[in-house]
Amino acid sequence: MLNDVQTFFDQFDHEDITMQWLKASQAALQVKNGNVGRWSAALDLITPDKKGVASVAKPYISITNSTDDQAQLIEGLSKLMPWRKGPFLIDNLALESEWQGDMKWQRLKQHIQPLRGRKVLDVGSGNGYFTLRMALEGAALALGIEPFLLFNYQFMAIKSLTSSCTTAHLLPIRLEDMAPAAIFDTVFSMGVLYHQRDHMLHLQQLKKMMAPEGELILETLIVDGVKGHALIPQDRYARMRNVHCLPSVETLKSWLEEAEFNQIKVINVCKTTIEEQRRTEWIGENSASLEDFLDPSDDNLTIEGLPAPKRVIVIAQQ
Ligand SMILES: C[S@@+](CC[C@H](N)C(=O)[O-])C[C@H]1O[C@@H](n2cnc3c(N)ncnc32)[C@H](O)[C@@H]1O
């Protein structure tokens, strides 16, 4: 799985560092996981007759002319559920993920430095929907990192269908597993900060990966409130167990200042809608989604009585 990445990394001058990333990835793949057999079998089913061409056909990443056996493709993709991120269109098969990723992409696309020719790091990439979008925008390297193995298998499934997106790669590691290297022109951390026990450490680690003129795109959950205010859920938040801290926008900006980022700009704040996060048949047996996580009598509150999900996108410079 890592051979391709290794060959690709060879063109850059950072052998020691990329070697460490690959070693960490190798170690992550060696951790025992009872699902790997099933996921590998799914990949075997997906093997296409020919590799298709990937492009953006909003809201989908579309791959055309990739497979003649759609039943087998559907069987393979179904074994890799739940599909949280997407959506994808494979010939005429719409793989409707829980999240409409294109909505987030449209909110940020006009505001960021064009990705053409840049080295891009996508921290917490999930199955790499956005990593692929970054490659399709012309990134010289679009490197996603995602510790959850299933999402790496989903990425391999999608990549196996296309000969496009050759600059997109995914490694099964956490940001904190990577030897720091100030080489990325653009670093994305989307939907990751609130999962961190130590938000300042995450911001510092992001900064260490950024080239001198590098740009950070940070997307995270926030709450209303003044500078200094943050919500620390005592238990679950919108049914999620691992949500540690939701700052107000002003608090978040102060964290970025403390981490010594420059030119901090808020480009979007919006409430998550059930159009963007929805139930679909591709999320499998546990088909609950946002509408099940909100208070049925007041969609301004989560089921736990906390403020409903609202997200911010902030851009900052190294
Ligand atoms: C909510 S998803 C966001 C996926 C995608 N970036 C998006 O915006 O839709 C967060 C992902 O970050 C991953 N993650 C959490 N902590 C991480 C860390 N320290 N380093 C890398 N990935 C992490 C999780 O496994 C999860 O798949």
PDBQT file of the ligand as one rigid body, heavy atoms in Angstrom, charges set to zero:
ROOT
HETATM    1  C1  LIG A 401     -14.706  15.010  11.447  1.00  0.00    +0.000 C 
HETATM    2  S1  LIG A 401     -13.515  14.192  10.463  1.00  0.00    +0.000 S 
HETATM    3  C2  LIG A 401     -13.180  15.420   9.272  1.00  0.00    +0.000 C 
HETATM    4  C3  LIG A 401     -12.846  14.871   7.915  1.00  0.00    +0.000 C 
HETATM    5  C4  LIG A 401     -12.569  15.931   6.851  1.00  0.00    +0.000 C 
HETATM    6  N1  LIG A 401     -11.358  16.665   7.147  1.00  0.00    +0.000 N 
HETATM    7  C5  LIG A 401     -13.714  16.882   6.735  1.00  0.00    +0.000 C 
HETATM    8  O1  LIG A 401     -13.528  18.080   6.942  1.00  0.00    +0.000 OA
HETATM    9  O2  LIG A 401     -14.816  16.456   6.424  1.00  0.00    +0.000 OA
HETATM   10  C6  LIG A 401     -12.073  14.270  11.485  1.00  0.00    +0.000 C 
HETATM   11  C7  LIG A 401     -11.022  13.218  11.136  1.00  0.00    +0.000 C 
HETATM   12  O3  LIG A 401      -9.798  13.568  11.764  1.00  0.00    +0.000 OA
HETATM   13  C8  LIG A 401      -9.145  12.394  12.194  1.00  0.00    +0.000 C 
HETATM   14  N2  LIG A 401      -8.233  12.807  13.265  1.00  0.00    +0.000 N 
HETATM   15  C9  LIG A 401      -8.534  13.075  14.563  1.00  0.00    +0.000 A 
HETATM   16  N3  LIG A 401      -7.423  13.435  15.247  1.00  0.00    +0.000 NA
HETATM   17  C10 LIG A 401      -6.401  13.436  14.344  1.00  0.00    +0.000 A 
HETATM   18  C11 LIG A 401      -4.999  13.720  14.442  1.00  0.00    +0.000 A 
HETATM   19  N4  LIG A 401      -4.458  14.086  15.597  1.00  0.00    +0.000 N 
HETATM   20  N5  LIG A 401      -4.240  13.619  13.327  1.00  0.00    +0.000 NA
HETATM   21  C12 LIG A 401      -4.805  13.254  12.148  1.00  0.00    +0.000 A 
HETATM   22  N6  LIG A 401      -6.118  12.946  12.005  1.00  0.00    +0.000 NA
HETATM   23  C13 LIG A 401      -6.906  13.042  13.090  1.00  0.00    +0.000 A 
HETATM   24  C14 LIG A 401     -10.277  11.478  12.620  1.00  0.00    +0.000 C 
HETATM   25  O4  LIG A 401      -9.895  10.103  12.559  1.00  0.00    +0.000 OA
HETATM   26  C15 LIG A 401     -11.379  11.830  11.637  1.00  0.00    +0.000 C 
HETATM   27  O5  LIG A 401     -11.466  10.947  10.549  1.00  0.00    +0.000 OA
ENDROOT
TORSDOF 0
